[in-house]
Amino acid sequence: MQGHADSPLTAEGRRQAAAAARKLKGFDYVTSSDLSRASDTAVIIARELSVPRLAPRAGLREIDVGPWQGLTRRDIERQFPGFLDNDMRPPGYEADESVFDRVRRVLVDLTNEHHRDFTSGTGLVVTHSGVIRVMRRVLGYPDQRNHRNLEGCWFSVSDDGTLSVEESINVLRNATISNTL
């Protein structure tokens, strides 16, 4: 579990970000979590797309996993028997509602701040799989436990700040991605 650990983007991650960027189009800007693995991905994508990269946002960080940060699944099972099998979280693990609220605030702020600066106001937000899963779950979509690198989904923000979400998209593996984005 990485959580808020600021691990760097690997060489493979850099290659994947460049490959994904070549399939993306139609974005007016890119922003990200302030954790290096996401912000470095955003830098690569923004450069490839020749669009502005906005400052990273702490509100887009991965879930704070509390005492599980840095632990493997085996470590967690040993130290917190039965928690994973029963979908339980330890004290200090950030609640879904907290994640949803902080990410929603960032998305609404981005919409309000940048809609006037860009034609469509369509931004690419680079965040983390745990965040995407929570956002989808709170909005009533099935939890997808195994998000792959550079998999995401469309979120739309209405004028009143309401979020909606569509199906997931895997940029690296979806052959029809150019028709989707």
Backbone as CSV, one residue per row, in Angstrom:
resi,resn,N_x,N_y,N_z,CA_x,CA_y,CA_z,C_x,C_y,C_z
1,MET,0.852,-1.182,0.000,0.000,0.000,0.000,0.890,1.235,0.000
2,GLN,0.706,2.051,-1.036,1.526,3.260,-1.112,0.898,4.428,-0.375
3,GLY,-0.408,4.609,-0.535,-1.059,5.736,0.119,-0.379,7.044,-0.234
4,HIS,-0.036,7.830,0.778,0.599,9.124,0.571,2.104,9.037,0.404
5,ALA,2.673,7.841,0.400,4.122,7.710,0.171,4.445,8.322,-1.187
6,ASP,5.499,9.097,-1.235,5.843,9.817,-2.462,6.878,9.048,-3.266
7,SER,6.465,7.917,-3.778,7.382,7.088,-4.559,7.527,7.663,-5.967
8,PRO,8.710,7.563,-6.534,8.947,8.130,-7.864,8.329,7.284,-8.965
9,LEU,8.121,7.907,-10.093,7.655,7.210,-11.277,8.815,6.387,-11.825
10,THR,8.566,5.150,-12.143,9.617,4.265,-12.662,9.888,4.564,-14.138
11,ALA,10.952,4.003,-14.653,11.264,4.148,-16.079,10.124,3.573,-16.919
12,GLU,9.585,2.439,-16.491,8.447,1.843,-17.203,7.238,2.771,-17.149
13,GLY,7.006,3.396,-16.010,5.917,4.351,-15.875,6.086,5.535,-16.815
14,ARG,7.313,5.999,-16.985,7.584,7.094,-17.925,7.276,6.669,-19.361
15,ARG,7.666,5.464,-19.719,7.370,4.944,-21.064,5.856,4.818,-21.264
16,GLN,5.168,4.312,-20.241,3.716,4.163,-20.336,3.028,5.523,-20.472
17,ALA,3.487,6.524,-19.726,2.886,7.861,-19.804,3.048,8.440,-21.209
18,ALA,4.220,8.298,-21.802,4.453,8.806,-23.160,3.582,8.057,-24.163
19,ALA,3.471,6.731,-24.017,2.639,5.933,-24.924,1.174,6.329,-24.793
20,ALA,0.714,6.530,-23.578,-0.679,6.931,-23.359,-0.936,8.302,-23.966
21,ALA,-0.016,9.230,-23.789,-0.193,10.586,-24.308,-0.388,10.586,-25.815
22,ARG,0.270,9.678,-26.496,0.137,9.610,-27.960,-1.268,9.184,-28.382
23,LYS,-2.051,8.614,-27.472,-3.422,8.194,-27.781,-4.463,9.206,-27.311
24,LEU,-4.032,10.189,-26.561,-4.964,11.159,-25.981,-5.112,12.372,-26.885
25,LYS,-6.292,12.968,-26.876,-6.522,14.218,-27.595,-7.735,14.909,-26.995
26,GLY,-7.859,16.194,-27.295,-9.041,16.937,-26.888,-8.992,17.532,-25.495
27,PHE,-7.833,17.538,-24.874,-7.718,18.119,-23.537,-7.116,19.513,-23.630
28,ASP,-7.616,20.408,-22.782,-7.140,21.785,-22.770,-6.021,22.016,-21.765
29,TYR,-5.942,21.156,-20.774,-4.896,21.257,-19.759,-4.760,19.917,-19.049
30,VAL,-3.672,19.781,-18.313,-3.410,18.585,-17.502,-3.070,19.054,-16.098
31,THR,-3.597,18.369,-15.114,-3.193,18.601,-13.725,-3.103,17.250,-13.040
32,SER,-2.680,17.256,-11.780,-2.435,15.979,-11.114,-2.420,16.124,-9.605
33,SER,-2.315,14.979,-8.986,-1.968,14.885,-7.565,-0.568,15.464,-7.408
34,ASP,-0.255,15.875,-6.194,1.088,16.394,-5.945,2.111,15.299,-5.640
35,LEU,1.679,14.043,-5.595,2.637,12.958,-5.381,3.408,12.718,-6.681
36,SER,4.704,12.475,-6.560,5.606,12.416,-7.717,5.145,11.469,-8.808
37,ARG,4.648,10.299,-8.437,4.262,9.330,-9.469,3.153,9.862,-10.351
38,ALA,2.282,10.712,-9.828,1.220,11.320,-10.637,1.696,12.606,-11.305
39,SER,2.400,13.460,-10.570,2.818,14.735,-11.166,3.836,14.531,-12.280
40,ASP,4.718,13.550,-12.155,5.661,13.257,-13.242,4.928,12.730,-14.472
41,THR,3.903,11.928,-14.257,3.082,11.444,-15.366,2.412,12.624,-16.071
42,ALA,1.884,13.562,-15.298,1.224,14.739,-15.871,2.195,15.587,-16.679
43,VAL,3.412,15.741,-16.208,4.421,16.507,-16.944,4.660,15.879,-18.319
44,ILE,4.823,14.573,-18.344,5.082,13.862,-19.599,3.892,14.007,-20.551
45,ILE,2.698,13.811,-20.043,1.503,13.886,-20.888,1.296,15.302,-21.403
46,ALA,1.426,16.304,-20.543,1.242,17.697,-20.974,2.253,18.063,-22.059
47,ARG,3.485,17.634,-21.884,4.524,17.918,-22.889,4.173,17.263,-24.228
48,GLU,3.773,15.997,-24.186,3.413,15.276,-25.418,2.199,15.904,-26.106
49,LEU,1.240,16.400,-25.319,0.025,16.985,-25.884,0.180,18.469,-26.224
50,SER,1.284,19.062,-25.774,1.514,20.502,-25.962,0.376,21.334,-25.373
51,VAL,-0.019,20.986,-24.152,-1.044,21.737,-23.432,-0.462,22.171,-22.090
52,PRO,-1.051,23.196,-21.484,-0.544,23.648,-20.189,-0.683,22.577,-19.108
53,ARG,0.300,22.559,-18.232,0.216,21.702,-17.045,-0.024,22.627,-15.867
54,LEU,-1.152,22.444,-15.225,-1.478,23.257,-14.058,-0.763,22.708,-12.835
55,ALA,-0.644,23.529,-11.835,0.026,23.119,-10.604,-0.631,21.873,-10.015
56,PRO,0.177,20.958,-9.499,-0.378,19.768,-8.831,-1.233,20.169,-7.631
57,ARG,-2.182,19.323,-7.299,-3.123,19.589,-6.205,-3.057,18.482,-5.155
58,ALA,-2.826,18.869,-3.919,-2.786,17.897,-2.817,-4.126,17.180,-2.659
59,GLY,-5.218,17.839,-3.019,-6.548,17.241,-2.901,-6.768,16.044,-3.808
60,LEU,-5.870,15.820,-4.764,-5.988,14.687,-5.678,-5.116,13.510,-5.258
61,ARG,-4.520,13.607,-4.077,-3.654,12.528,-3.589,-4.398,11.213,-3.431
62,GLU,-3.615,10.149,-3.422,-4.148,8.814,-3.150,-4.767,8.796,-1.754
63,ILE,-5.544,7.793,-1.468,-6.153,7.599,-0.155,-5.045,7.517,0.898
64,ASP,-5.279,8.154,2.035,-4.369,8.004,3.169,-4.710,6.667,3.829
65,VAL,-3.832,5.699,3.675,-4.103,4.350,4.179,-3.632,4.157,5.614
66,GLY,-3.235,5.250,6.258,-2.867,5.197,7.670,-1.770,4.197,7.963
67,PRO,-2.009,3.301,8.924,-0.958,2.368,9.346,-0.605,1.312,8.296
68,TRP,-1.354,1.263,7.198,-1.049,0.287,6.149,-0.026,0.811,5.144
69,GLN,0.303,2.117,5.222,1.253,2.672,4.255,2.580,1.921,4.321
70,GLY,3.043,1.485,3.153,4.314,0.777,3.064,4.222,-0.720,3.300
71,LEU,3.031,-1.215,3.610,2.871,-2.644,3.886,2.418,-3.404,2.638
72,THR,2.820,-4.644,2.534,2.324,-5.533,1.486,1.029,-6.180,1.980
73,ARG,0.320,-6.837,1.068,-0.895,-7.556,1.469,-0.561,-8.598,2.534
74,ARG,0.558,-9.272,2.385,0.976,-10.278,3.366,1.221,-9.626,4.733
75,ASP,1.892,-8.456,4.745,2.127,-7.729,6.000,0.804,-7.351,6.671
76,ILE,-0.130,-6.860,5.857,-1.424,-6.445,6.402,-2.152,-7.641,7.006
77,GLU,-2.156,-8.758,6.294,-2.837,-9.956,6.805,-2.212,-10.418,8.114
78,ARG,-0.907,-10.310,8.215,-0.215,-10.735,9.430,-0.516,-9.776,10.600
79,GLN,-0.501,-8.474,10.333,-0.695,-7.486,11.401,-2.160,-7.166,11.684
80,PHE,-3.017,-7.368,10.680,-4.444,-7.074,10.805,-5.245,-8.261,10.273
81,PRO,-5.194,-9.404,10.972,-5.826,-10.624,10.468,-7.313,-10.431,10.151
82,GLY,-7.701,-10.879,8.958,-9.096,-10.843,8.550,-9.585,-9.516,7.995
83,PHE,-8.808,-8.445,8.136,-9.275,-7.138,7.679,-9.522,-7.135,6.174
84,LEU,-8.569,-7.617,5.392,-8.723,-7.592,3.937,-9.869,-8.483,3.481
85,ASP,-9.959,-9.679,4.031,-11.030,-10.607,3.639,-12.417,-10.058,3.962
86,ASN,-12.518,-9.234,4.993,-13.808,-8.692,5.419,-13.991,-7.227,5.036
87,ASP,-13.130,-6.731,4.148,-13.197,-5.349,3.660,-13.251,-4.337,4.801
88,MET,-12.420,-4.579,5.824,-12.335,-3.684,6.979,-11.102,-2.797,6.839
89,ARG,-11.155,-1.614,7.453,-10.045,-0.673,7.424,-9.636,-0.332,8.852
90,PRO,-8.342,-0.121,9.077,-7.883,0.202,10.430,-8.148,1.665,10.776
91,PRO,-8.102,2.005,12.063,-8.176,3.418,12.447,-7.060,4.182,11.735
92,GLY,-7.392,5.384,11.233,-6.417,6.192,10.511,-6.489,6.041,9.003
93,TYR,-7.271,5.070,8.524,-7.473,4.871,7.083,-8.542,5.866,6.654
94,GLU,-8.268,6.669,5.657,-9.181,7.722,5.220,-10.512,7.155,4.716
95,ALA,-11.589,7.726,5.200,-12.936,7.288,4.830,-13.277,7.706,3.399
96,ASP,-14.094,6.890,2.731,-14.514,7.189,1.362,-15.116,8.589,1.244
97,GLU,-15.930,8.987,2.196,-16.591,10.295,2.135,-15.574,11.424,2.146
98,SER,-14.508,11.268,2.911,-13.451,12.275,2.970,-12.724,12.375,1.635
99,VAL,-12.396,11.222,1.055,-11.737,11.198,-0.259,-12.642,11.859,-1.288
100,PHE,-13.898,11.438,-1.328,-14.849,11.980,-2.298,-14.962,13.490,-2.163
101,ASP,-15.123,13.982,-0.938,-15.302,15.419,-0.724,-14.088,16.221,-1.182
102,ARG,-12.889,15.776,-0.851,-11.701,16.559,-1.233,-11.472,16.531,-2.737
103,VAL,-11.719,15.392,-3.378,-11.528,15.308,-4.829,-12.620,16.087,-5.552
104,ARG,-13.857,15.982,-5.085,-14.949,16.742,-5.698,-14.657,18.237,-5.630
105,ARG,-14.159,18.713,-4.489,-13.825,20.141,-4.357,-12.792,20.558,-5.404
106,VAL,-11.772,19.723,-5.610,-10.752,20.049,-6.608,-11.362,20.081,-8.004
107,LEU,-12.181,19.092,-8.341,-12.778,19.048,-9.676,-13.696,20.248,-9.919
108,VAL,-14.473,20.631,-8.910,-15.342,21.799,-9.038,-14.490,23.063,-9.172
109,ASP,-13.451,23.189,-8.360,-12.560,24.355,-8.462,-11.915,24.443,-9.841
110,LEU,-11.437,23.313,-10.344,-10.832,23.305,-11.682,-11.837,23.761,-12.732
111,THR,-13.047,23.262,-12.625,-14.088,23.636,-13.576,-14.354,25.131,-13.510
112,ASN,-14.498,25.657,-12.311,-14.789,27.084,-12.148,-13.614,27.961,-12.564
113,GLU,-12.399,27.571,-12.201,-11.214,28.387,-12.485,-10.838,28.378,-13.956
114,HIS,-10.997,27.247,-14.616,-10.413,27.108,-15.948,-11.419,27.047,-17.079
115,HIS,-12.695,26.961,-16.751,-13.694,26.939,-17.823,-13.629,28.235,-18.626
116,ARG,-13.403,29.340,-17.950,-13.361,30.622,-18.656,-12.076,30.780,-19.475
117,ASP,-11.026,30.015,-19.141,-9.738,30.154,-19.821,-9.572,29.232,-21.021
118,PHE,-10.403,28.217,-21.120,-10.234,27.224,-22.177,-11.560,27.038,-22.907
119,THR,-11.463,26.705,-24.177,-12.649,26.566,-25.015,-13.674,25.614,-24.416
120,SER,-13.245,24.395,-24.124,-14.203,23.421,-23.612,-14.044,23.183,-22.117
121,GLY,-12.944,23.594,-21.559,-12.704,23.343,-20.149,-12.485,21.883,-19.840
122,THR,-12.011,21.116,-20.826,-11.798,19.691,-20.625,-10.383,19.459,-20.128
123,GLY,-10.279,19.019,-18.895,-8.973,18.782,-18.305,-8.715,17.307,-18.095
124,LEU,-7.452,16.964,-18.173,-7.019,15.610,-17.849,-6.424,15.661,-16.449
125,VAL,-6.981,14.885,-15.547,-6.533,14.859,-14.161,-5.824,13.532,-13.915
126,VAL,-4.561,13.610,-13.535,-3.789,12.407,-13.233,-3.812,12.219,-11.725
127,THR,-4.454,11.138,-11.293,-4.562,10.848,-9.868,-4.213,9.376,-9.652
128,HIS,-4.868,8.716,-8.726,-4.471,7.374,-8.294,-5.660,6.421,-8.354
129,SER,-5.363,5.137,-8.485,-6.437,4.147,-8.658,-7.381,4.097,-7.463
130,GLY,-6.863,4.244,-6.252,-7.736,4.235,-5.080,-8.739,5.381,-5.122
131,VAL,-8.286,6.537,-5.569,-9.155,7.702,-5.692,-10.252,7.427,-6.720
132,ILE,-9.859,6.897,-7.876,-10.843,6.602,-8.928,-11.873,5.601,-8.420
133,ARG,-11.413,4.570,-7.736,-12.336,3.561,-7.218,-13.322,4.165,-6.228
134,VAL,-12.825,5.011,-5.318,-13.711,5.646,-4.330,-14.728,6.541,-5.027
135,MET,-14.274,7.361,-5.968,-15.179,8.273,-6.661,-16.292,7.493,-7.359
136,ARG,-15.924,6.433,-8.043,-16.915,5.607,-8.729,-17.871,4.956,-7.726
137,ARG,-17.322,4.415,-6.652,-18.144,3.710,-5.656,-19.154,4.667,-5.016
138,VAL,-18.702,5.858,-4.615,-19.606,6.815,-3.976,-20.693,7.274,-4.951
139,LEU,-20.346,7.342,-6.236,-21.334,7.741,-7.243,-22.209,6.585,-7.722
140,GLY,-22.052,5.410,-7.085,-22.942,4.294,-7.353,-22.502,3.339,-8.445
141,TYR,-21.262,3.419,-8.872,-20.752,2.493,-9.876,-20.012,1.354,-9.206
142,PRO,-19.986,0.199,-9.851,-19.300,-0.958,-9.254,-17.821,-0.679,-9.014
143,ASP,-17.325,-1.205,-7.922,-15.916,-1.081,-7.577,-15.111,-1.989,-8.495
144,GLN,-14.099,-1.427,-9.120,-13.202,-2.214,-9.955,-11.880,-2.317,-9.203
145,ARG,-11.653,-3.431,-8.575,-10.491,-3.609,-7.712,-9.152,-3.513,-8.425
146,ASN,-9.094,-3.909,-9.670,-7.798,-4.026,-10.324,-7.603,-3.017,-11.439
147,HIS,-7.592,-1.747,-11.093,-7.288,-0.723,-12.093,-5.851,-0.911,-12.550
148,ARG,-5.653,-0.826,-13.841,-4.307,-0.918,-14.396,-3.703,0.477,-14.475
149,ASN,-2.385,0.530,-14.668,-1.736,1.817,-14.873,-2.363,2.526,-16.058
150,LEU,-2.595,3.818,-15.884,-3.163,4.677,-16.912,-4.553,4.238,-17.357
151,GLU,-5.297,3.715,-16.415,-6.713,3.450,-16.633,-7.478,4.518,-15.864
152,GLY,-8.539,4.981,-16.422,-9.301,6.016,-15.749,-10.724,6.028,-16.217
153,CYS,-11.408,7.126,-15.969,-12.765,7.269,-16.458,-13.093,8.751,-16.559
154,TRP,-14.158,9.038,-17.274,-14.620,10.402,-17.451,-15.442,10.826,-16.242
155,PHE,-15.143,11.986,-15.704,-15.984,12.628,-14.700,-16.428,13.958,-15.289
156,SER,-17.678,14.281,-15.119,-18.201,15.565,-15.567,-18.703,16.326,-14.360
157,VAL,-18.509,17.649,-14.392,-18.979,18.517,-13.319,-20.049,19.426,-13.907
158,SER,-21.247,19.372,-13.329,-22.333,20.234,-13.807,-22.188,21.630,-13.200
159,ASP,-22.988,22.560,-13.676,-22.921,23.937,-13.186,-23.175,24.048,-11.693
160,ASP,-23.969,23.120,-11.141,-24.260,23.173,-9.702,-23.255,22.368,-8.871
161,GLY,-22.194,21.839,-9.507,-21.158,21.110,-8.783,-21.416,19.627,-8.631
162,THR,-22.470,19.136,-9.251,-22.775,17.714,-9.195,-21.827,16.958,-10.118
163,LEU,-21.316,15.833,-9.629,-20.433,15.000,-10.441,-21.202,13.854,-11.060
164,SER,-20.792,13.498,-12.264,-21.275,12.263,-12.878,-20.053,11.539,-13.426
165,VAL,-20.198,10.235,-13.587,-19.080,9.412,-14.026,-19.565,8.459,-15.105
166,GLU,-18.654,8.128,-16.012,-18.958,7.163,-17.060,-18.059,5.952,-16.887
167,GLU,-18.093,5.070,-17.852,-17.320,3.835,-17.771,-15.817,4.087,-17.747
168,SER,-15.090,3.103,-17.265,-13.632,3.170,-17.242,-13.051,3.036,-18.640
169,ILE,-11.873,3.614,-18.796,-11.142,3.571,-20.051,-9.710,3.175,-19.733
170,ASN,-9.166,2.212,-20.467,-7.759,1.877,-20.306,-7.021,2.393,-21.527
171,VAL,-6.263,3.455,-21.336,-5.618,4.151,-22.442,-4.602,3.272,-23.157
172,LEU,-3.880,2.461,-22.430,-2.830,1.654,-23.055,-3.352,0.428,-23.782
173,ARG,-4.494,-0.112,-23.349,-4.952,-1.378,-23.904,-6.201,-1.287,-24.782
174,ASN,-6.863,-0.148,-24.767,-8.111,-0.022,-25.501,-7.831,0.406,-26.934
175,ALA,-8.032,-0.490,-27.884,-7.721,-0.227,-29.285,-8.590,0.878,-29.870
176,THR,-9.763,1.128,-29.280,-10.666,2.136,-29.833,-10.605,3.436,-29.044
177,ILE,-9.559,3.641,-28.308,-9.478,4.806,-27.441,-9.594,6.113,-28.214
178,SER,-9.041,6.188,-29.425,-9.121,7.443,-30.173,-10.560,7.801,-30.488
179,ASN,-11.438,6.820,-30.583,-12.850,7.096,-30.797,-13.540,7.500,-29.498
180,THR,-12.947,7.143,-28.379,-13.558,7.413,-27.085,-13.165,8.790,-26.569
181,LEU,-11.916,9.162,-26.743,-11.446,10.431,-26.169,-11.527,11.566,-27.155
